[in-house]
């Protein structure tokens, strides 16, 4: 089995296992389905993955992040835990933010911190604050899998937020199915193709036996029917 050379992640080009035409027709089905039953909100398009020949008890549980070319969840809620500079910046961008005092006000109340973690999809933090988080908040954000991403003073905050929104995470837990957002129904077909290819190729590169570990791949919109890709 010559799969050793296919470790690199190709952003473009076709995937050996899924024909471009099939990929496009699956995406069209999902988009048509969401047009037929228009929802009040912008539906997310998810990639659903079923694995095989993998034992989460024994085999290494993988985790990996990849930044997609197009933001799959534009409405993703991000909160900035900032120093004075970043809080001011966040305010001008209309982003939710908290400073050190705001975090102190939680008084390490686990319930409140859990609720706070739940309210957002992701957090960004200034350097001076990221070091204080364990002391001010305890392990709450970490437990929720939402420990903040560092944002430096010289980085553009709005770019950094977009980067967070464009990044998806593949993480194997105890079960052999995974779900990730790869786009939304307001995207063009070619944008979804770009995101899907990169997501699938990246996932395959994380797996011990690459494609041999993939049992099924489906795509679906939030409220739509799953369409089988592979």
N, C-alpha and C positions, 0 to 999 in steps of 0.2 A: 504494500500500500504506500504509494509515494505521496504522503501528505506532509512530509517534513518541510517542503519548500513553500507551502501555502500558509505559513505562519503570519506573514506580513499582512497588514490590513490595507486593502485597496479601497480607496474612496470611490473611484470611478471604475469603469469597465463592468463586465457582467459577472455574476456569480456563477461558478461552475455548475452548481446544482439547481439553480432556478433560472429558467429562461426569462429574458427581459419581457417578452410578449406576455408571458403568464403573470409576471409580477405586475405589469401594467393593467392587465384585465382584472386581477384581484383588487387592485386599488380602485379601478373604475366601479366595480361592484359595490365596494364600501361607500364610495362617494355618492353613487346613485341611490343607494339605500338611505343615506342620510338626507338626500334631497327629497325623496318620496315622503318621508316623515320628518318634516322640518321641526327641530326642537327649539325651545326658547333660548338655548345656550349653544355655544360653539363646541361641538363634540370633539373629543380627543380621539386620535387613532392609536390603537394599542397593538403592539406585537405580542402575541402569546406564544410561549415556547414550551414544548414538552420534551424532556430529555430521556435518554435511555442508556443502558450500560453504565450507570453512574450510581454509586452508593454514597449518599450524603454522610452516612455514618463513618465510612472508611476513607473515601476519596476526599481530596482537598476541596474544601468549599471555596469556590472562587468568588472574587469580587473585582469589578473593574468599572472605571468611568470613562465615558467617551463624549467628546463635544460634537454635536451634530451641526451640519452646515446651516440648518434652518431651525428656529426655535419651535419645539413641539408644543410647549405650553406657555403661550404668551401671558396667560393670566396667573401664572404661578406666583404665589405670595412669598416675597423675600423681605426679611427684616434686617436692618443694619444695627449692630451693637457697636456704637462708635465713640471715638474721642470727639472733642468739640468740633474739629475740622470735618470729620466724616458725618457727624450729626447735622451740621449746617448744610453740607452737600446733599445729604439724604432728604432733608427738608425741602430744599429747592427742587429736587427731582420728584417730590411727592411720594417718597418711600417711607414706610414705617421705620422708626428708629428708637433706640433706647441708649442712654448713656450709663456710666457706672452707677450713678445714683438710682436710676430706673431699675437696674438689676438688684441693687441692695434692697430696694423696696419689696422685693419678693420674700425677704426674710427667710430664704431657703425653704419656703413652704412648698413641699413636693407637689401638692395638688395644683397650686397656681402655676408652678413651673411646667408641669405636664401639660396644662391647658395652653400655656404660652407656646410650648413646643409644637402642640397640635395645630395651632392657629396658622403657622407658616410652613411652607414646603422646605425652606432653606434659610440659613442665616449667614451673614457676612460680619466679620469683626475686625476692628482696628488692632494693630499690634499691641498697643498698651492694654487693650481690654481682653484680648484672647488669653493672655496669661492669667488674668484674674477670674476667668469664668469658672474653673473648678472651685475656687474659693467662694465666689459670690453665689453661684447657682448649684454647686454640687454636680452630680453626674447626670442630671435630668436630660440635657440636650444630647449627651452622648448615648444615653439609653434609648432615646427616640431615634438614634441614627442621624442626628442633625447637628453634629458639632460644627461650629461655624468655619467658614473658609476665610483665610486671612486676606485682608485687602490693605495694600501698602498705600502710603500717602501719595506716592507719585503715580499710582494707577488711577485711570478714569473710572469713577464709581459706576456710571451707567453702563459702560462696556463690561465691567466686572459682573454686574447684575445680569446682563444679557448672556454672558458666558455661563453663569450658573443656570439660567433658564434653558440654555441649549445643551446642558450636560445631562446625560442619562446614566443610570447606574444598573449594572447587572450584578445581582448578588444571589448566590445560591444559599437557601436556608435549608430547612429540613425536608422540603418537598421538591419533587422533580419538575415543578412548573414555575415559570417566571413570566412576568408581565411588565412591559415597559411602554412608556408613551413615545411614539416615534413621529407624531405629527398631529394635525387637526384638520377638520373638514373645510377650513377656509383656505387651505394650501392648494397650490397647483399640483397636478399629478407628478410633474417632474421633480418638484421639491420633495414630495413624499418618497419618490423613487430614490433620490439622493440619500435621504435620511435612513430609509429602510436598508439599502445596500450596506451603508456604513455600519449600521447597528448589527445586522446579521453577520457580516464579515468579522466584526470585532468580537461578537459573542463566540463565533466558531474558533477564533484564535485563542479564546480563554479556555476552551474545552480540551481535556486531555487527549481525546482522540478526534478532535475537530468534528467534521460532519458525521462521523460514526456515532457521536453522542446525541445527535439530534433526531428525535422521533417525529415530531410534527411542528409546523409553524403555522399560526393563524394570524390574520389581521382582522380587527373589527373596530367599529366606531363605538363610542361609549354606550349608546343604546341600540346599536345595530347587531346584525347576526354575524357570527364569525365566518370568515372566508378562508379556506385552506390554501396556504401558499406552498407548503411542502409536506 
